[in-house]
Amino acid sequence: MEVADGNYDKSLYKLFAESDFQVGVFSTALFEGIAFNLITFILNLPGSEYMDDLIKSNCVFLVNNSKELLEKIKNCQDIIDISRISKSIWQNNAINNMKSAIESIIGK
């Protein structure tokens, strides 16, 4: 497992592509990381309640501290099917889906 090198010149998507895990509290970037099949940990801090739907659906791991995070990282790869989770959040054919939704809204 490689830890981020402190190089802040890399794009978020490049970091996602190079990573296996992500840790956060609440951010749309966490959803984007899931689309990259990253195993996701939510740190139990103020704001993490915004991620309750993900937490309750077992799409992410809720952790309380660094010790718990390390333990879950050591044990989680066999527990969670990240590709299933990604498919449950993200739908294929985004452009066509948006086009259909817009046409539906405007009554075409």
Secondary structure, DSSP 8 states (H G I E B T S, - for coil): -----S-TTS-HHHHHHH-SEEEESS-HHHHHHHHTT-EEEEE-STTGGGGHHHHHTTSSEEESSHHHHHHHHHH-TTT--HHHHHHHH--S-HHHHHHHHHHHHHT-
